[in-house]
Amino acid sequence: MPTLYQFSEIEIIGFFLVMVRVSAFVVSWPVFGEAVVPAPLKILLAFAMSLMIFPVLDGGVMQVAVGFDSMVLIWLFVKEAFIGLCIGYLARMFLYAMEVAGEIISVSMGLTSAQLYNPGLGSSASANSQVLVTLTIIFFLAINGHHLLLAGLQQSF
């Protein structure tokens, strides 16, 4: 009787390395990585994205030649998490730039006393800042920025 799933040790390690990078990316990327998105949804999204990305990799992950007992594996996991966080936070920098621009506009207009709670950042922000961030998110989704980020994540392997 043939078995359906026969994965080697290298393939299992490769999948978990992909999953670490994707999980770090999902935690830090704009719009969907916000604090208002529930953690179980982020975990499910990271797992589903890992399942989609891993089969289309062209052997780059299969060149990992370490076993489960190697100390190099820890450094590989740290490297993958760092790469995923860097990609996500670089994309998030545009939202932070718009928030700072909104704060500068509020200070210039004298509207700094009008503060609103921002659940994405867990702090208060001015109304101008909230409007600019919301418009940036809408523009980001309208130009399919999330698709470009996912394509970039897949190409980073």
C-alpha positions, 0 to 999 in steps of 0.5 A: 500500500503506497503512502501518501506523505513521505517527507525526508528530514531535509524537506521537513526542515525546509518547510519549517524554515519557510514557515518561520520566515512567513510567520515573521512576515505575517506578524509585521506586514502592514494592514493584516499584521495589525493588533486588531487582527486576531492571533489565530487568524495570523497563525492560520494565514502564515500556515496557509501561505507556507503551504502555498509557497513551499511547493513552488520553491525551486530547490533553494530550500532543499539545499539545506544540509543540516539535521535536527541535531545540528546547532546550525539549525538554530541560526537558520531559524533566527536568520529566517525570522530576521528576513521575514521581519525586515521585509514586513517592517520595511513595508510598514515604514510607509504607514509610519511615515504617513502617521508622522506626516499626520502628526506634523500637520496636526501640530502645524494646524494646532489640532494636537488636542484632538486625539483618537485611539489607534487600536493598530498601534495601541496608542493615541493619534491625531485625527489627521494622522488617522485619516492619512493612515486610512487613506494610505491603507486604502491606496495600498490595497487598491494598487494591489500592494499586498499582492506585490508584498506576497510576490516579493516574499516568495521571490526572497527565497 
